[in-house]
């Protein structure tokens, strides 16, 4: 009986570990929406950024956003991110580097990082 109990606990522990690992690597809906709208080029800074497109650091948190993420959050006003919200912040220069968000997105640079901007 004890051997069976131990096997049950090991099995439950493995399920929890796999569940947490799956949750940790899941792509948030907002990033999926961003990729559907803009299809960032793989290999570019933006294509490689994933969570850092909107978040200030890894692991991402809801409160530590970069300037682009903050502008997106303000525009969303608590609603789920969608194309209309993303398009509403395209003309902004969230990171104040002199390049609009949409121009950075088209160039594959990060609209929330002033050090990342298109080459002239």
TIMI-2910 file (N, C-alpha, C, CB; in pm, 1 decimal, decimal comma, always signed):
<rs>
+----------+----------+----------+----------+----------+----------+----------+----------+----------+----------+----------+----------+------+
!      n_x !      n_y !      n_z !     ca_x !     ca_y !     ca_z !      c_x !      c_y !      c_z !     cb_x !     cb_y !     cb_z ! resn !
+----------+----------+----------+----------+----------+----------+----------+----------+----------+----------+----------+----------+------+
!    +81,5 !   -120,1 !     +0,0 !     +0,0 !     +0,0 !     +0,0 !    +86,1 !   +126,8 !     +0,0 !    -92,8 !     -0,3 !   +120,5 !  Unk !
!   +193,2 !   +127,5 !    +74,0 !   +279,0 !   +245,9 !    +81,7 !   +348,5 !   +274,0 !    -52,1 !   +383,7 !   +228,0 !   +192,2 !  Unk !
!   +385,9 !   +169,5 !   -120,7 !   +451,0 !   +186,9 !   -250,7 !   +354,2 !   +251,7 !   -349,4 !   +501,1 !    +51,0 !   -305,5 !  Unk !
!   +227,8 !   +212,7 !   -345,1 !   +125,5 !   +271,3 !   -431,7 !   +105,2 !   +418,4 !   -399,7 !     -6,8 !   +195,8 !   -417,4 !  Unk !
!   +100,3 !   +452,1 !   -270,0 !    +84,8 !   +592,2 !   -228,7 !   +202,1 !   +676,5 !   -278,9 !    +73,9 !   +602,5 !    -74,7 !  Unk !
!   +322,7 !   +622,8 !   -267,6 !   +441,0 !   +695,7 !   -313,8 !   +434,4 !   +720,3 !   -464,2 !   +569,1 !   +618,4 !   -278,4 !  Unk !
!   +390,8 !   +619,6 !   -539,1 !   +379,2 !   +635,4 !   -684,1 !   +274,9 !   +740,5 !   -720,3 !   +343,5 !   +501,8 !   -749,5 !  Unk !
!   +165,7 !   +745,0 !   -647,5 !    +61,9 !   +846,1 !   -671,9 !   +118,4 !   +985,6 !   -648,2 !    -61,3 !   +821,8 !   -580,9 !  Unk !
!   +192,4 !  +1004,0 !   -538,5 !   +249,4 !  +1136,0 !   -509,4 !   +354,0 !  +1176,8 !   -613,3 !   +312,2 !  +1136,6 !   -369,9 !  Unk !
!   +434,2 !  +1082,2 !   -657,1 !   +533,5 !  +1112,0 !   -760,8 !   +461,7 !  +1153,6 !   -889,7 !   +625,9 !   +988,4 !   -786,6 !  Unk !
!   +356,0 !  +1080,7 !   -924,0 !   +279,1 !  +1114,5 !  -1043,6 !   +216,0 !  +1251,9 !  -1035,7 !   +172,1 !  +1011,9 !  -1066,6 !  Unk !
!   +157,5 !  +1284,4 !   -921,1 !    +97,3 !  +1417,6 !   -902,9 !   +202,3 !  +1527,7 !   -908,5 !    +22,3 !  +1424,6 !   -769,4 !  Unk !
!   +317,5 !  +1502,5 !   -848,4 !   +426,2 !  +1600,4 !   -851,1 !   +471,4 !  +1626,1 !   -994,5 !   +544,9 !  +1552,0 !   -765,5 !  Unk !
!   +485,2 !  +1520,8 !  -1072,2 !   +524,9 !  +1536,9 !  -1212,7 !   +421,2 !  +1616,1 !  -1291,5 !   +546,2 !  +1400,0 !  -1277,9 !  Unk !
!   +294,8 !  +1590,2 !  -1265,5 !   +189,0 !  +1666,5 !  -1333,0 !   +197,2 !  +1814,9 !  -1300,1 !    +51,5 !  +1612,6 !  -1293,9 !  Unk !
!   +222,3 !  +1845,9 !  -1175,3 !   +234,2 !  +1985,9 !  -1134,5 !   +354,8 !  +2050,9 !  -1201,6 !   +246,0 !  +1996,9 !   -981,2 !  Unk !
!   +468,2 !  +1981,9 !  -1202,0 !   +589,8 !  +2036,2 !  -1263,9 !   +567,5 !  +2061,0 !  -1412,5 !   +709,2 !  +1940,3 !  -1243,4 !  Unk !
!   +510,2 !  +1965,5 !  -1482,6 !   +483,7 !  +1981,4 !  -1626,2 !   +383,2 !  +2094,1 !  -1648,4 !   +430,7 !  +1849,0 !  -1687,6 !  Unk !
!   +281,5 !  +2103,4 !  -1565,9 !   +181,5 !  +2209,8 !  -1579,0 !   +242,1 !  +2347,4 !  -1560,6 !    +70,1 !  +2189,7 !  -1478,6 !  Unk !
!   +327,9 !  +2363,7 !  -1459,6 !   +393,1 !  +2492,8 !  -1435,1 !   +487,2 !  +2526,5 !  -1549,9 !   +470,3 !  +2490,8 !  -1301,2 !  Unk !
!   +562,3 !  +2429,5 !  -1597,7 !   +654,8 !  +2454,4 !  -1708,9 !   +578,6 !  +2496,6 !  -1834,1 !   +739,3 !  +2329,0 !  -1738,2 !  Unk !
!   +466,6 !  +2432,4 !  -1861,1 !   +385,2 !  +2468,2 !  -1977,7 !   +332,1 !  +2609,1 !  -1963,2 !   +269,0 !  +2369,3 !  -1995,9 !  Unk !
!   +284,3 !  +2645,7 !  -1846,4 !   +232,3 !  +2780,5 !  -1821,3 !   +342,3 !  +2884,4 !  -1837,7 !   +171,4 !  +2789,8 !  -1680,2 !  Unk !
!   +462,9 !  +2852,5 !  -1790,4 !   +573,1 !  +2949,1 !  -1793,7 !   +617,9 !  +2981,5 !  -1935,2 !   +690,4 !  +2896,4 !  -1714,8 !  Unk !
!   +606,7 !  +2886,7 !  -2028,8 !   +652,4 !  +2912,9 !  -2164,7 !   +537,5 !  +2946,8 !  -2259,5 !   +728,2 !  +2793,2 !  -2217,1 !  Unk !
!   +417,2 !  +2953,8 !  -2207,7 !   +302,5 !  +2985,7 !  -2293,5 !   +315,4 !  +3127,2 !  -2347,5 !   +169,7 !  +2969,8 !  -2216,0 !  Unk !
!   +277,6 !  +3147,4 !  -2473,5 !   +279,9 !  +3279,9 !  -2534,8 !   +153,6 !  +3354,8 !  -2493,7 !   +291,0 !  +3270,1 !  -2690,3 !  Unk !
!   +169,3 !  +3474,5 !  -2436,9 !    +50,6 !  +3550,9 !  -2400,1 !    -29,3 !  +3592,0 !  -2524,9 !    +90,8 !  +3675,6 !  -2318,8 !  Unk !
!   -156,7 !  +3608,1 !  -2506,2 !   -245,5 !  +3645,6 !  -2616,8 !   -203,4 !  +3778,0 !  -2679,4 !   -390,5 !  +3654,9 !  -2568,0 !  Unk !
!   -155,3 !  +3873,2 !  -2598,0 !   -116,0 !  +4003,9 !  -2651,8 !     -0,8 !  +3990,2 !  -2751,3 !    -75,9 !  +4098,8 !  -2537,7 !  Unk !
!    +96,2 !  +3905,3 !  -2720,9 !   +210,0 !  +3887,1 !  -2812,6 !   +163,7 !  +3818,4 !  -2939,5 !   +322,9 !  +3805,0 !  -2745,7 !  Unk !
!    +72,3 !  +3724,1 !  -2926,2 !    +20,1 !  +3656,8 !  -3045,5 !    -53,5 !  +3757,4 !  -3134,0 !    -74,5 !  +3540,0 !  -3005,9 !  Unk !
!   -128,8 !  +3846,1 !  -3072,8 !   -199,3 !  +3950,2 !  -3148,9 !    -97,9 !  +4039,6 !  -3219,6 !   -290,9 !  +4034,9 !  -3055,6 !  Unk !
!     +6,4 !  +4082,3 !  -3148,1 !   +109,9 !  +4167,3 !  -3206,9 !   +172,3 !  +4099,1 !  -3328,8 !   +218,8 !  +4200,3 !  -3102,3 !  Unk !
!   +206,0 !  +3972,8 !  -3314,8 !   +269,2 !  +3900,2 !  -3425,0 !   +174,4 !  +3882,5 !  -3543,3 !   +317,6 !  +3764,2 !  -3377,0 !  Unk !
!    +45,7 !  +3864,7 !  -3516,8 !    -51,7 !  +3851,6 !  -3625,5 !    -66,6 !  +3983,2 !  -3700,8 !   -188,1 !  +3806,4 !  -3570,8 !  Unk !
!    -66,0 !  +4094,3 !  -3629,6 !    -84,7 !  +4225,3 !  -3692,5 !    +40,1 !  +4267,2 !  -3769,4 !   -119,5 !  +4331,2 !  -3586,7 !  Unk !
!   +158,2 !  +4248,7 !  -3711,0 !   +280,2 !  +4303,5 !  -3770,4 !   +375,2 !  +4200,7 !  -3832,4 !   +353,5 !  +4379,0 !  -3667,2 !  Unk !
!   +364,2 !  +4075,8 !  -3797,8 !   +453,4 !  +3970,8 !  -3848,8 !   +599,5 !  +4016,2 !  -3849,9 !   +410,8 !  +3929,4 !  -3990,3 !  Unk !
!   +658,1 !  +4042,2 !  -3732,1 !   +797,2 !  +4088,2 !  -3728,2 !   +892,1 !  +3986,2 !  -3791,3 !   +839,6 !  +4116,1 !  -3583,9 !  Unk !
!   +989,4 !  +4038,7 !  -3863,6 !  +1083,5 !  +3953,6 !  -3936,0 !  +1172,5 !  +3877,5 !  -3837,9 !  +1169,5 !  +4037,6 !  -4032,6 !  Unk !
!  +1177,1 !  +3745,3 !  -3855,3 !  +1262,5 !  +3663,5 !  -3769,7 !  +1407,7 !  +3704,2 !  -3788,7 !  +1243,8 !  +3513,0 !  -3800,3 !  Unk !
!  +1480,6 !  +3705,1 !  -3679,8 !  +1620,5 !  +3744,7 !  -3683,5 !  +1641,9 !  +3892,2 !  -3653,7 !  +1678,4 !  +3712,4 !  -3817,1 !  Unk !
!  +1534,9 !  +3973,0 !  -3665,2 !  +1547,6 !  +4115,4 !  -3630,0 !  +1538,2 !  +4129,1 !  -3478,6 !  +1436,8 !  +4202,1 !  -3700,8 !  Unk !
!  +1577,5 !  +4244,4 !  -3428,1 !  +1566,5 !  +4269,2 !  -3283,8 !  +1422,2 !  +4248,8 !  -3237,8 !  +1614,5 !  +4412,7 !  -3248,9 !  Unk !
!  +1327,8 !  +4298,8 !  -3315,6 !  +1186,7 !  +4285,3 !  -3280,5 !  +1140,2 !  +4140,2 !  -3292,1 !  +1101,2 !  +4375,1 !  -3370,0 !  Unk !
!  +1184,1 !  +4071,1 !  -3393,9 !  +1145,9 !  +3931,3 !  -3411,8 !  +1197,4 !  +3841,5 !  -3301,4 !  +1195,6 !  +3881,3 !  -3543,5 !  Unk !
!  +1309,3 !  +3879,0 !  -3240,8 !  +1369,5 !  +3799,8 !  -3133,5 !  +1324,3 !  +3844,4 !  -2994,1 !  +1520,2 !  +3807,9 !  -3142,6 !  Unk !
!  +1260,0 !  +3959,5 !  -2983,5 !  +1230,6 !  +4019,1 !  -2853,2 !  +1122,8 !  +3946,6 !  -2774,3 !  +1189,7 !  +4160,5 !  -2871,8 !  Unk !
!  +1019,6 !  +3896,2 !  -2841,2 !   +906,2 !  +3833,9 !  -2774,6 !   +853,8 !  +3921,3 !  -2661,2 !   +945,2 !  +3696,7 !  -2721,3 !  Unk !
!   +863,8 !  +3877,1 !  -2536,9 !   +806,1 !  +3951,0 !  -2424,0 !   +866,7 !  +4090,9 !  -2409,5 !   +826,3 !  +3872,5 !  -2294,6 !  Unk !
!   +993,4 !  +4105,2 !  -2448,3 !  +1059,8 !  +4234,8 !  -2433,2 !  +1010,7 !  +4339,3 !  -2532,8 !  +1208,4 !  +4217,7 !  -2448,2 !  Unk !
!   +919,1 !  +4300,9 !  -2619,4 !   +854,9 !  +4399,9 !  -2705,5 !   +780,5 !  +4500,6 !  -2618,5 !   +757,9 !  +4331,8 !  -2806,8 !  Unk !
!   +718,8 !  +4453,7 !  -2512,3 !   +639,0 !  +4539,2 !  -2423,7 !   +688,7 !  +4544,0 !  -2279,1 !   +497,2 !  +4492,4 !  -2424,6 !  Unk !
!   +761,2 !  +4441,3 !  -2237,1 !   +805,1 !  +4433,5 !  -2097,4 !   +947,0 !  +4484,2 !  -2081,4 !   +795,4 !  +4290,2 !  -2046,2 !  Unk !
!   +976,2 !  +4541,2 !  -1963,9 !  +1106,3 !  +4601,3 !  -1936,9 !  +1215,4 !  +4497,8 !  -1913,4 !  +1096,8 !  +4692,0 !  -1817,7 !  Unk !
!  +1180,0 !  +4382,3 !  -1859,0 !  +1281,1 !  +4281,0 !  -1829,8 !  +1216,4 !  +4144,3 !  -1820,2 !  +1355,9 !  +4314,0 !  -1699,8 !  Unk !
!  +1301,0 !  +4043,7 !  -1816,0 !  +1256,3 !  +3905,5 !  -1800,5 !  +1285,8 !  +3861,1 !  -1658,5 !  +1325,4 !  +3811,3 !  -1903,8 !  Unk !
!  +1205,3 !  +3778,6 !  -1598,3 !  +1076,1 !  +3735,4 !  -1650,0 !   +978,0 !  +3852,0 !  -1651,3 !  +1020,4 !  +3619,4 !  -1566,2 !  Unk !
!   +883,8 !  +3849,5 !  -1744,5 !   +790,8 !  +3961,5 !  -1756,6 !   +694,1 !  +3968,0 !  -1639,1 !   +713,1 !  +3951,1 !  -1886,7 !  Unk !
!   +654,2 !  +4090,8 !  -1606,6 !   +550,5 !  +4109,9 !  -1504,7 !   +450,0 !  +4210,6 !  -1559,0 !   +611,9 !  +4158,8 !  -1367,9 !  Unk !
!   +333,8 !  +4213,2 !  -1502,1 !   +229,1 !  +4305,0 !  -1548,4 !   +262,5 !  +4449,2 !  -1517,5 !    +96,2 !  +4269,4 !  -1485,6 !  Unk !
!   +348,5 !  +4473,4 !  -1419,6 !   +375,5 !  +4610,5 !  -1376,4 !   +502,8 !  +4669,8 !  -1434,2 !   +383,1 !  +4615,2 !  -1228,1 !  Unk !
!   +597,3 !  +4588,4 !  -1478,8 !   +723,7 !  +4640,7 !  -1530,7 !   +722,8 !  +4639,0 !  -1683,0 !   +842,9 !  +4558,8 !  -1476,8 !  Unk !
!   +659,0 !  +4740,3 !  -1739,2 !   +649,1 !  +4753,1 !  -1884,3 !   +748,4 !  +4856,7 !  -1934,2 !   +505,9 !  +4791,1 !  -1926,5 !  Unk !
!   +793,1 !  +4841,7 !  -2058,8 !   +874,6 !  +4946,3 !  -2120,3 !   +778,1 !  +5054,5 !  -2172,8 !   +966,2 !  +4887,8 !  -2237,1 !  Unk !
!   +827,9 !  +5164,2 !  -2228,1 !   +737,6 !  +5271,8 !  -2272,4 !   +633,4 !  +5227,9 !  -2376,1 !   +819,0 !  +5384,4 !  -2329,9 !  Unk !
!   +670,1 !  +5138,3 !  -2467,0 !   +574,1 !  +5090,2 !  -2566,3 !   +464,7 !  +5008,2 !  -2497,8 !   +645,4 !  +5005,6 !  -2674,8 !  Unk !
!   +502,9 !  +4922,6 !  -2406,8 !   +405,5 !  +4843,7 !  -2331,8 !   +312,7 !  +4931,8 !  -2249,2 !   +476,9 !  +4744,9 !  -2241,2 !  Unk !
!   +368,2 !  +5037,4 !  -2190,8 !   +287,1 !  +5130,8 !  -2112,2 !   +185,5 !  +5201,6 !  -2201,1 !   +376,8 !  +5234,2 !  -2041,3 !  Unk !
!   +229,4 !  +5246,6 !  -2319,5 !   +135,7 !  +5311,9 !  -2412,1 !    +27,2 !  +5214,5 !  -2457,9 !   +211,1 !  +5368,1 !  -2534,4 !  Unk !
!    +64,9 !  +5090,2 !  -2482,7 !    -32,9 !  +4989,2 !  -2521,9 !   -132,7 !  +4961,5 !  -2410,5 !    +37,5 !  +4860,5 !  -2561,4 !  Unk !
!    -82,6 !  +4954,8 !  -2288,6 !   -170,2 !  +4930,5 !  -2173,5 !   -268,9 !  +5045,8 !  -2154,7 !    -86,6 !  +4911,0 !  -2045,5 !  Unk !
!   -219,4 !  +5168,3 !  -2169,0 !   -308,0 !  +5285,6 !  -2157,5 !   -414,3 !  +5283,9 !  -2266,0 !   -226,9 !  +5416,3 !  -2165,8 !  Unk !
!   -373,5 !  +5253,0 !  -2388,7 !   -468,4 !  +5251,3 !  -2500,9 !   -572,3 !  +5140,1 !  -2484,5 !   -393,2 !  +5233,4 !  -2634,0 !  Unk !
!   -531,3 !  +5028,9 !  -2426,3 !   -623,2 !  +4916,3 !  -2407,3 !   -725,6 !  +4945,9 !  -2297,6 !   -544,7 !  +4789,0 !  -2372,7 !  Unk !
!   -687,3 !  +5024,9 !  -2199,7 !   -777,7 !  +5063,3 !  -2090,0 !   -851,9 !  +4943,2 !  -2031,6 !   -878,7 !  +5166,8 !  -2139,1 !  Unk !
!   -777,6 !  +4835,2 !  -2005,7 !   -836,6 !  +4718,1 !  -1943,1 !   -901,1 !  +4619,0 !  -2038,0 !   -936,2 !  +4761,2 !  -1846,2 !  Unk !
!   -911,4 !  +4654,5 !  -2166,2 !   -970,2 !  +4562,1 !  -2264,3 !   -861,3 !  +4471,2 !  -2320,0 !  -1040,4 !  +4640,1 !  -2379,7 !  Unk !
!   -899,0 !  +4357,1 !  -2375,5 !   -798,5 !  +4270,8 !  -2438,4 !   -732,7 !  +4342,0 !  -2557,7 !   -863,1 !  +4137,5 !  -2484,3 !  Unk !
!   -604,5 !  +4318,7 !  -2575,0 !   -530,2 !  +4379,2 !  -2685,4 !   -586,6 !  +4329,5 !  -2817,8 !   -378,8 !  +4346,9 !  -2674,9 !  Unk !
!   -605,7 !  +4421,9 !  -2911,2 !   -651,3 !  +4384,7 !  -3044,9 !   -583,9 !  +4474,9 !  -3147,4 !   -806,2 !  +4394,7 !  -3056,1 !  Unk !
!   -610,9 !  +4451,0 !  -3273,4 !   -546,5 !  +4527,4 !  -3380,2 !   -576,1 !  +4676,4 !  -3370,0 !   -591,2 !  +4475,7 !  -3515,5 !  Unk !
!   -698,6 !  +4711,4 !  -3338,1 !   -736,0 !  +4852,8 !  -3327,8 !   -652,1 !  +4924,7 !  -3222,1 !   -885,5 !  +4866,1 !  -3294,2 !  Unk !
!   -630,2 !  +4860,8 !  -3109,7 !   -549,5 !  +4921,4 !  -3002,8 !   -405,0 !  +4935,8 !  -3048,5 !   -556,7 !  +4836,5 !  -2873,1 !  Unk !
!   -350,2 !  +4831,5 !  -3109,4 !   -212,4 !  +4839,9 !  -3158,4 !   -197,9 !  +4951,1 !  -3261,7 !   -168,6 !  +4705,9 !  -3219,0 !  Unk !
!   -292,5 !  +4959,5 !  -3352,5 !   -286,3 !  +5063,2 !  -3457,1 !   -297,2 !  +5203,9 !  -3396,7 !   -399,1 !  +5041,6 !  -3560,8 !  Unk !
!   -366,8 !  +5215,7 !  -3284,0 !   -386,0 !  +5348,4 !  -3222,5 !   -257,4 !  +5406,4 !  -3164,7 !   -490,3 !  +5339,8 !  -3113,0 !  Unk !
!   -156,0 !  +5323,1 !  -3141,7 !    -30,5 !  +5375,0 !  -3086,3 !    +84,1 !  +5373,0 !  -3188,3 !     +9,0 !  +5294,0 !  -2963,6 !  Unk !
!    +53,5 !  +5345,2 !  -3312,6 !   +157,2 !  +5339,8 !  -3416,4 !   +227,5 !  +5473,8 !  -3436,7 !    +96,5 !  +5294,6 !  -3547,5 !  Unk !
!   +154,5 !  +5582,9 !  -3433,4 !   +214,3 !  +5713,7 !  -3463,2 !   +293,1 !  +5770,9 !  -3345,9 !   +106,4 !  +5811,6 !  -3503,4 !  Unk !
!   +277,0 !  +5712,5 !  -3227,3 !   +351,4 !  +5759,8 !  -3110,2 !   +498,4 !  +5722,5 !  -3122,8 !   +292,2 !  +5701,1 !  -2980,2 !  Unk !
!   +581,0 !  +5793,5 !  -3050,2 !   +721,9 !  +5758,3 !  -3034,3 !   +738,4 !  +5722,4 !  -2887,0 !   +819,9 !  +5877,2 !  -3078,8 !  Unk !
!   +697,6 !  +5603,1 !  -2852,5 !   +691,0 !  +5562,2 !  -2712,2 !   +823,4 !  +5577,6 !  -2639,0 !   +645,8 !  +5419,6 !  -2703,2 !  Unk !
!   +933,5 !  +5540,6 !  -2703,2 !  +1063,4 !  +5543,8 !  -2635,1 !  +1139,4 !  +5675,2 !  -2655,6 !  +1148,7 !  +5428,9 !  -2683,2 !  Unk !
!  +1075,3 !  +5771,6 !  -2720,7 !  +1131,3 !  +5907,5 !  -2738,6 !  +1269,5 !  +5907,3 !  -2804,5 !  +1140,6 !  +5977,6 !  -2603,6 !  Unk !
!  +1286,6 !  +5822,3 !  -2905,8 !  +1414,2 !  +5818,3 !  -2977,2 !  +1408,9 !  +5886,4 !  -3113,0 !  +1457,9 !  +5675,9 !  -2994,9 !  Unk !
!  +1297,1 !  +5954,1 !  -3141,6 !  +1283,9 !  +6026,8 !  -3266,8 !  +1226,2 !  +5945,1 !  -3381,1 !  +1415,6 !  +6079,0 !  -3306,8 !  Unk !
!  +1183,7 !  +5821,2 !  -3354,0 !  +1129,5 !  +5733,1 !  -3457,3 !   +993,5 !  +5681,9 !  -3408,8 !  +1228,0 !  +5613,6 !  -3488,6 !  Unk !
!   +891,7 !  +5692,2 !  -3494,1 !   +757,8 !  +5646,8 !  -3453,1 !   +755,8 !  +5495,7 !  -3429,5 !   +653,0 !  +5684,7 !  -3559,9 !  Unk !
!   +661,4 !  +5452,7 !  -3350,0 !   +648,0 !  +5309,3 !  -3321,9 !   +635,2 !  +5228,4 !  -3450,6 !   +526,5 !  +5283,7 !  -3232,1 !  Unk !
!   +551,0 !  +5274,4 !  -3543,5 !   +529,4 !  +5196,7 !  -3666,0 !   +656,1 !  +5190,0 !  -3751,2 !   +414,8 !  +5257,4 !  -3747,7 !  Unk !
!   +733,3 !  +5298,8 !  -3755,4 !   +858,3 !  +5294,6 !  -3832,4 !   +958,2 !  +5197,5 !  -3768,8 !   +920,4 !  +5435,9 !  -3842,1 !  Unk !
!   +959,1 !  +5191,9 !  -3634,9 !  +1046,6 !  +5094,8 !  -3567,3 !   +999,7 !  +4952,5 !  -3593,9 !  +1050,6 !  +5121,6 !  -3415,3 !  Unk !
!   +870,0 !  +4930,9 !  -3588,8 !   +815,4 !  +4797,1 !  -3613,6 !   +848,8 !  +4752,3 !  -3755,3 !   +662,4 !  +4795,3 !  -3591,5 !  Unk !
!   +829,9 !  +4841,3 !  -3852,4 !   +861,5 !  +4808,0 !  -3992,5 !  +1010,2 !  +4777,9 !  -4010,5 !   +820,3 !  +4923,5 !  -4085,6 !  Unk !
!  +1095,2 !  +4848,5 !  -3934,9 !  +1239,8 !  +4828,9 !  -3945,8 !  +1288,6 !  +4708,7 !  -3864,4 !  +1312,4 !  +4954,4 !  -3900,4 !  Unk !
!  +1201,7 !  +4654,5 !  -3778,9 !  +1240,7 !  +4541,2 !  -3696,4 !  +1314,9 !  +4579,5 !  -3570,4 !  +1324,3 !  +4448,9 !  -3775,4 !  Unk !
!  +1302,5 !  +4707,1 !  -3530,0 !  +1364,4 !  +4752,0 !  -3405,3 !  +1257,8 !  +4761,3 !  -3296,4 !  +1435,6 !  +4889,3 !  -3424,6 !  Unk !
!  +1300,7 !  +4786,5 !  -3175,2 !  +1211,6 !  +4783,5 !  -3059,5 !  +1151,6 !  +4920,2 !  -3028,5 !  +1286,1 !  +4732,3 !  -2938,5 !  Unk !
!  +1020,2 !  +4933,6 !  -3039,5 !   +956,6 !  +5063,1 !  -3014,8 !   +955,5 !  +5105,0 !  -2868,1 !   +816,5 !  +5059,7 !  -3065,4 !  Unk !
!   +999,1 !  +5018,0 !  -2778,9 !  +1003,5 !  +5051,9 !  -2636,9 !  +1143,5 !  +5068,7 !  -2582,6 !   +933,5 !  +4947,5 !  -2558,5 !  Unk !
!  +1245,1 !  +5066,6 !  -2669,7 !  +1385,1 !  +5076,3 !  -2627,7 !  +1454,3 !  +5187,1 !  -2706,9 !  +1458,8 !  +4940,4 !  -2647,5 !  Unk !
!  +1489,8 !  +5297,3 !  -2641,0 !  +1552,5 !  +5408,9 !  -2713,8 !  +1687,2 !  +5374,7 !  -2777,0 !  +1570,9 !  +5524,9 !  -2620,7 !  Unk !
!  +1752,6 !  +5268,2 !  -2730,1 !  +1881,0 !  +5227,6 !  -2787,9 !  +1862,2 !  +5146,5 !  -2916,1 !  +1961,0 !  +5146,0 !  -2686,2 !  Unk !
!  +1738,9 !  +5102,4 !  -2941,5 !  +1709,1 !  +5021,9 !  -3059,0 !  +1628,4 !  +5105,8 !  -3156,6 !  +1632,7 !  +4892,5 !  -3020,7 !  Unk !
!  +1695,2 !  +5150,9 !  -3263,9 !  +1624,5 !  +5229,2 !  -3365,3 !  +1684,7 !  +5200,2 !  -3501,5 !  +1631,0 !  +5381,0 !  -3333,8 !  Unk !
!  +1606,9 !  +5226,9 !  -3603,9 !  +1655,8 !  +5196,5 !  -3739,2 !  +1783,3 !  +5272,5 !  -3773,9 !  +1548,6 !  +5228,9 !  -3841,4 !  Unk !
!  +1869,0 !  +5207,1 !  -3851,9 !  +1989,3 !  +5273,8 !  -3900,7 !  +1947,5 !  +5379,3 !  -4001,1 !  +2089,3 !  +5172,4 !  -3964,4 !  Unk !
!  +2021,5 !  +5487,8 !  -4003,2 !  +1986,8 !  +5597,2 !  -4096,5 !  +2045,3 !  +5574,8 !  -4231,0 !  +2033,4 !  +5730,5 !  -4044,0 !  Unk !
+----------+----------+----------+----------+----------+----------+----------+----------+----------+----------+----------+----------+------+
</rs>
